């Protein structure tokens, strides 16, 4: 058994990355090929993946049925990445202990697959380490020239909290934090002059509507439409459910890869808003 966030045993932080299931399945078949009774090895792995998927495991009537059943268990277990990785690692470790002559994928091999598919996890037995992603998050300008030091500190502090939550597997909290930041940054436009008018709104939707109205036919208008659509989805109880609460349904849990997507989308909007604020504060001229 691996050591990781204990809540993940009951609430999945997200599914395993695409491609990992098929590669692990191929490895299991290669391991089975080392034993005179291939089905024995398949049944061994079946039990571990059945436990990870919270399904009962029964002995299959043939090798082909055993492989089909194993594939089914693996597909179900894949909805929870930590349990899936643990099942594969623990099954291999226990098999080798009872059958020293059998070679199973070692830790570097497993980590190589996880890394290649950007799975966000790394084996360091007895620990399973979680990473936000091997892809760097979208950068947000560190010192917006049109904002003061206090505003800069608020932005960077909130971004860090969101990243920390992602690293801990707390996807919904990360999205809540960065959505709050989007609403907060939008207030910087209060009273900003655009042509012969000023932004009058006090809240996100009002401010967004003012910006859109003063930028008809321009990129800003389209970006505001995207931003409002995402904000509305995340706010809705039947959507992301991170602002006004969600619904008590099993499929309402936000997966970690979904949270990472939302965070990166909002980061891109934040960067755009800060650049646009700097441009407007500079009399409508582009900033360096």
Backbone torsions as a table, in degrees:
resi	resn	phi	psi	omega
1	UNK	NA	134.1	-178.9
2	UNK	-91.8	158.0	177.3
3	UNK	-97.7	121.5	173.5
4	UNK	-156.7	179.7	-177.8
5	UNK	-50.0	114.9	-174.5
6	UNK	-61.7	-24.8	-179.7
7	UNK	-67.7	-21.8	-179.8
8	UNK	-68.6	-15.1	177.8
9	UNK	-74.0	-16.2	-178.7
10	UNK	-119.3	-30.2	178.4
11	UNK	-124.8	113.4	-175.6
12	UNK	-66.8	133.0	174.4
13	UNK	-79.6	-3.1	179.4
14	UNK	141.3	160.3	-178.9
15	UNK	-74.0	163.2	176.9
16	UNK	-71.0	150.6	-175.7
17	UNK	-61.9	147.2	177.2
18	UNK	-55.8	137.9	177.5
19	UNK	99.4	-26.0	-178.4
20	UNK	-68.8	-41.2	-177.3
21	UNK	-59.8	-48.8	-176.6
22	UNK	-65.2	-38.3	180.0
23	UNK	-69.3	-40.2	177.5
24	UNK	-64.7	-38.3	-179.8
25	UNK	-62.9	-42.2	177.6
26	UNK	-62.1	-41.4	178.9
27	UNK	-62.2	-40.3	-179.9
28	UNK	-62.6	-40.5	178.9
29	UNK	-65.2	-35.1	177.5
30	UNK	-69.4	-37.4	176.7
31	UNK	-65.0	-43.5	-179.3
32	UNK	-61.2	-31.8	-179.5
33	UNK	-66.0	-13.6	179.2
34	UNK	-86.0	-9.9	-175.9
35	UNK	-107.5	140.3	179.8
36	UNK	-60.9	-25.4	176.3
37	UNK	-115.8	90.7	-175.4
38	UNK	-55.9	-38.2	-176.0
39	UNK	-64.0	-29.9	178.3
40	UNK	-57.7	-43.6	-179.1
41	UNK	-70.2	-41.9	179.3
42	UNK	-61.0	-43.4	179.3
43	UNK	-64.0	-35.9	178.3
44	UNK	-60.4	-50.6	179.8
45	UNK	-66.8	-33.7	179.0
46	UNK	-55.9	-43.8	-176.7
47	UNK	-61.2	-40.0	-178.4
48	UNK	-69.4	-43.6	-179.8
49	UNK	-73.1	-29.8	174.9
50	UNK	-64.6	-41.9	176.9
51	UNK	-62.0	-42.0	-179.7
52	UNK	-64.5	-32.7	-179.6
53	UNK	-90.5	1.5	-178.3
54	UNK	57.9	43.0	178.1
55	UNK	-122.1	149.7	175.9
56	UNK	-71.6	149.2	179.8
57	UNK	-117.2	128.6	177.9
58	UNK	-123.4	150.4	178.4
59	UNK	-68.1	129.7	-178.7
60	UNK	-78.4	158.8	-175.6
61	UNK	-80.2	-13.8	180.0
62	UNK	-157.0	169.8	178.7
63	UNK	-63.0	-43.4	-178.4
64	UNK	-63.6	-39.4	176.9
65	UNK	-69.6	-35.0	177.7
66	UNK	-62.7	-42.7	179.0
67	UNK	-66.4	-39.4	178.0
68	UNK	-65.3	-41.9	178.6
69	UNK	-65.5	-40.2	178.2
70	UNK	-60.7	-44.7	178.7
71	UNK	-58.7	-40.2	179.4
72	UNK	-64.9	-44.7	179.1
73	UNK	-63.1	-41.5	-179.3
74	UNK	-65.0	-40.5	178.7
75	UNK	-61.8	-41.1	179.3
76	UNK	-69.5	-42.7	-178.7
77	UNK	-67.2	-22.9	-177.1
78	UNK	-64.8	-13.8	179.2
79	UNK	-69.2	-15.4	177.9
80	UNK	-127.0	99.5	-173.2
81	UNK	-56.5	-48.7	-178.7
82	UNK	-59.6	-43.4	179.9
83	UNK	-67.0	-35.4	179.0
84	UNK	-64.6	-48.0	179.9
85	UNK	-63.4	-41.9	179.1
86	UNK	-61.3	-42.2	-179.2
87	UNK	-61.2	-43.5	-179.4
88	UNK	-66.0	-45.3	-178.3
89	UNK	-67.5	-47.8	-177.9
90	UNK	-64.4	-39.3	179.8
91	UNK	-63.0	-43.9	179.3
92	UNK	-65.1	-42.8	-178.6
93	UNK	-63.2	-46.0	-178.4
94	UNK	-69.1	-35.8	178.5
95	UNK	-63.4	-43.4	-178.7
96	UNK	-68.8	-33.0	178.4
97	UNK	-64.1	-38.4	-179.0
98	UNK	-88.4	-16.6	179.2
99	UNK	-136.5	76.6	-173.9
100	UNK	-56.9	-22.1	-177.9
101	UNK	-77.1	-13.8	-178.4
102	UNK	-88.2	132.4	178.3
103	UNK	-97.0	126.7	178.1
104	UNK	-117.2	161.0	179.0
105	UNK	-57.7	128.8	179.9
106	UNK	-85.6	177.9	-175.7
107	UNK	-59.6	-46.7	178.5
108	UNK	-59.5	-36.5	179.3
109	UNK	-66.5	-44.9	178.8
110	UNK	-63.2	-45.4	179.6
111	UNK	-63.9	-31.9	177.4
112	UNK	-62.1	-40.7	178.1
113	UNK	-68.4	-44.9	179.8
114	UNK	-60.8	-40.5	-179.9
115	UNK	-68.6	-42.9	-177.4
116	UNK	-61.1	-33.0	-179.0
117	UNK	-99.2	10.2	178.4
118	UNK	51.6	49.0	-174.2
119	UNK	-71.4	-21.4	179.6
120	UNK	85.9	9.9	-179.7
121	UNK	-134.9	154.2	179.2
122	UNK	-143.5	131.6	177.5
123	UNK	-79.8	130.4	172.3
124	UNK	-143.4	68.4	-171.4
125	UNK	-45.8	134.4	7.3
126	UNK	-88.8	17.2	-177.3
127	UNK	-101.7	150.6	168.1
128	UNK	-115.3	113.2	-176.1
129	UNK	-91.1	137.7	178.5
130	UNK	-106.0	136.1	174.9
131	UNK	-119.6	151.3	178.6
132	UNK	-62.9	-45.6	178.3
133	UNK	174.8	152.7	174.6
134	UNK	-81.0	-10.2	173.2
135	UNK	-88.6	129.6	-178.8
136	UNK	-68.3	142.7	176.7
137	UNK	-65.4	157.2	178.6
138	UNK	-60.7	130.4	-176.3
139	UNK	-73.6	142.6	173.3
140	UNK	-116.1	132.0	-176.2
141	UNK	-47.5	125.4	-173.2
142	UNK	-70.8	-36.0	-179.3
143	UNK	-129.7	83.7	177.3
144	UNK	-57.4	120.5	-173.0
145	UNK	-63.2	-22.0	-176.7
146	UNK	-93.5	1.0	-178.4
147	UNK	-113.6	153.9	-177.4
148	UNK	-84.5	176.9	-175.4
149	UNK	-62.1	-39.7	-178.7
150	UNK	-63.1	-42.9	178.7
151	UNK	-64.4	-40.7	178.0
152	UNK	-59.5	-42.5	-179.8
153	UNK	-64.9	-39.0	179.1
154	UNK	-63.2	-45.0	-178.2
155	UNK	-63.3	-51.1	-177.0
156	UNK	-66.5	-35.9	178.4
157	UNK	-64.7	-41.9	-180.0
158	UNK	-68.4	-40.7	176.9
159	UNK	-60.8	-40.9	179.6
160	UNK	-65.3	-40.8	179.7
161	UNK	-63.1	-39.8	178.5
162	UNK	-63.4	-43.5	179.3
163	UNK	-64.3	-40.0	178.7
164	UNK	-62.6	-41.4	179.0
165	UNK	-64.0	-40.2	177.6
166	UNK	-62.6	-42.3	-179.6
167	UNK	-62.3	-30.7	179.9
168	UNK	-87.6	-1.7	-179.0
169	UNK	83.3	12.8	-179.3
170	UNK	-94.8	72.9	-174.2
171	UNK	-61.1	-47.1	-177.2
172	UNK	-62.6	-41.2	178.5
173	UNK	-63.7	-37.0	179.0
174	UNK	-63.7	-43.3	-179.7
175	UNK	-68.4	-39.1	176.9
176	UNK	-58.3	-44.2	-178.3
177	UNK	-63.2	-46.9	-174.7
178	UNK	-77.2	-25.8	173.9
179	UNK	-69.1	-40.1	174.6
180	UNK	-58.6	-40.8	-179.5
181	UNK	-65.3	-40.0	177.2
182	UNK	-59.3	-45.0	178.8
183	UNK	-64.5	-38.3	-178.8
184	UNK	-68.3	-45.4	179.8
185	UNK	-62.8	-34.2	-179.2
186	UNK	-60.2	-29.0	-178.4
187	UNK	-68.3	-14.2	177.2
188	UNK	-65.0	-18.4	-179.2
189	UNK	-84.3	-5.9	179.8
190	UNK	-59.0	124.4	177.6
191	UNK	81.2	-0.9	178.9
192	UNK	-69.4	135.8	-179.5
193	UNK	-84.5	129.8	175.7
194	UNK	-126.5	103.7	-175.6
195	UNK	66.4	-120.4	179.6
196	UNK	-98.7	7.2	-176.5
197	UNK	-124.1	169.7	175.4
198	UNK	-127.8	155.7	177.4
199	UNK	-74.2	120.5	-175.2
200	UNK	-99.1	-21.1	-174.1
201	UNK	-63.4	153.7	178.8
202	UNK	-111.9	-19.2	-177.8
203	UNK	-121.3	165.8	-171.3
204	UNK	-50.4	-56.0	-175.4
205	UNK	-61.6	-40.1	179.2
206	UNK	-65.9	-43.9	179.9
207	UNK	-64.3	-43.4	179.1
208	UNK	-60.9	-40.9	179.2
209	UNK	-65.2	-40.3	178.2
210	UNK	-62.0	-45.6	-179.9
211	UNK	-63.2	-41.2	-179.9
212	UNK	-66.3	-40.6	-178.5
213	UNK	-63.7	-34.3	-177.3
214	UNK	-88.8	2.7	-178.8
215	UNK	-132.5	40.6	179.7
216	UNK	-57.4	133.1	175.6
217	UNK	77.6	6.7	-179.8
218	UNK	-113.2	168.7	-179.4
219	UNK	-56.6	-37.5	-178.2
220	UNK	-56.8	-40.4	-179.0
221	UNK	-60.3	-44.4	-179.3
222	UNK	-67.5	-40.6	179.2
223	UNK	-62.5	-40.9	178.6
224	UNK	-62.8	-39.4	177.5
225	UNK	-60.2	-45.4	178.8
226	UNK	-63.1	-43.5	-177.5
227	UNK	-62.9	-43.9	-179.8
228	UNK	-67.5	-36.1	178.8
229	UNK	-64.0	-43.5	178.9
230	UNK	-67.6	-43.2	178.9
231	UNK	-59.8	-43.1	-179.8
232	UNK	-65.9	-40.5	179.4
233	UNK	-64.6	-46.6	-178.1
234	UNK	-67.7	-28.5	-179.5
235	UNK	-77.9	-27.7	-173.9
236	UNK	-72.2	136.8	175.7
237	UNK	-60.8	-27.7	179.0
238	UNK	-94.9	4.7	175.8
239	UNK	-110.6	-119.6	178.6
240	UNK	-71.7	-30.8	176.3
241	UNK	64.6	27.2	-176.7
242	UNK	-97.8	-8.3	-176.8
243	UNK	-111.8	-45.8	-178.3
244	UNK	-111.3	22.1	-178.9
245	UNK	88.0	162.2	-178.8
246	UNK	-118.3	-162.4	178.0
247	UNK	-109.6	154.0	-177.6
248	UNK	-88.8	64.0	178.0
249	UNK	-122.9	147.8	-177.9
250	UNK	-60.6	-34.1	-176.4
251	UNK	-84.8	7.1	-179.9
252	UNK	-89.9	-4.9	179.8
253	UNK	-69.1	128.8	-179.3
254	UNK	-79.9	121.3	178.0
255	UNK	-71.4	153.9	-176.1
256	UNK	-64.4	-38.3	-180.0
257	UNK	-68.7	-29.1	174.9
258	UNK	-69.1	-43.9	178.9
259	UNK	-60.2	-40.5	179.9
260	UNK	-63.9	-39.9	177.3
261	UNK	-61.8	-48.6	-179.7
262	UNK	-60.3	-42.9	-179.3
263	UNK	-62.7	-42.4	-179.7
264	UNK	-70.2	-36.4	175.5
265	UNK	-61.9	-46.7	-178.6
266	UNK	-67.1	-36.0	175.1
267	UNK	-58.0	-42.5	-179.5
268	UNK	-65.1	-37.8	177.8
269	UNK	-68.8	-38.6	177.0
270	UNK	-60.0	-45.4	179.8
271	UNK	-60.8	-42.4	179.1
272	UNK	-64.7	-44.9	-179.6
273	UNK	-61.7	-41.6	-179.4
274	UNK	-65.8	-39.5	176.3
275	UNK	-65.6	-40.0	179.8
276	UNK	-67.5	-38.2	177.6
277	UNK	-64.3	-41.7	178.5
278	UNK	-63.7	-38.9	179.9
279	UNK	-65.3	-45.5	179.4
280	UNK	-66.3	-36.4	178.8
281	UNK	-69.7	-18.0	179.0
282	UNK	-98.6	23.6	178.2
283	UNK	76.1	21.8	179.1
284	UNK	88.0	3.8	-179.8
285	UNK	-92.5	148.7	178.2
286	UNK	-65.4	142.0	176.6
287	UNK	-97.1	157.8	-178.9
288	UNK	-69.8	NA	NA
